[in-house]
């Protein structure tokens, strides 16, 4: 499943990811942004992961020079 989300100017993609990887944000060479969510999560897990990745997107974490541990430490989302 993939859908364009105009309000975020990004694509949401649900696909098979390794166990333990809930999701992530990325972009391609065209500067198109993507939120990737693990299809094996239950609906609540997908929603929590989506909200978590939206925080990263809105904060501009794709452009951050901070280490991943610092970026992840600041994001806590529970639905």
N, C-alpha and C positions, 0 to 999 in steps of 0.2 A: 504494500500500500504506500502510495506517496501522494501528498497534497501540498499545493502551494498555499502559504499563509501570508496574505498581503499585509496584514497589520505588523508582521515581524519581518517582512521581505525575506522570507526563507522557505525552504521546502522541509516538510515533515515526512520522514520515511520510517516505516516499521519493517524491520527485517531480521533475519537470523543472525544473532551475534553470539560469541562464545559465552558460556556460563560465567557469571560474575561481572560481565560488562552490561550494565543497564542501558547505557546510552552515551552519546557524546555529540558535540557540535564540531563542524568542520566547514571549510569552504574550498571551492575549486579555483582554478586559474582565472576564471571569469569573475571572481569575487561573489559568486552565488553561494549563499549560506545554506547549510543543511543541519537539521536536528535528526539524528538517527536514534531510534528506540528499539530495544530488543523485543522481538515478537513473542518471546517465551514468557514475558512478565504477565502477571494477571492485570486486570484493568486498573486497580489501584496502584500497582507498581509502575504501569505505563504512565499514569497521570502524575505520580510523584516525580518520575524521571523527566517527563516533559516540563514540568514546572521548574525543576532543578536546571535543566538545560536552557530554558528561557531566561532564567536569572543570569547565567553566563553570557548569553547572547546580548541581553539588554545592557549588561555592565561592560561589554566590549572585551571580554576575556580572550577572545581570539587574537587580539592585538597586544595582550599583556606580555611583559617580559618577566613577570613573577614566576617562580617555580610552581609546578602543578600542585604540590602539597599546600602551598599558601592559597592558591586560587580555590581549591576544593574545600579548604578548612572554613572559609567564610560563607559557604553556601549550605544552608540547612532549610529544607522545605518539607513540610508534612501536610498532606491533604486529608 
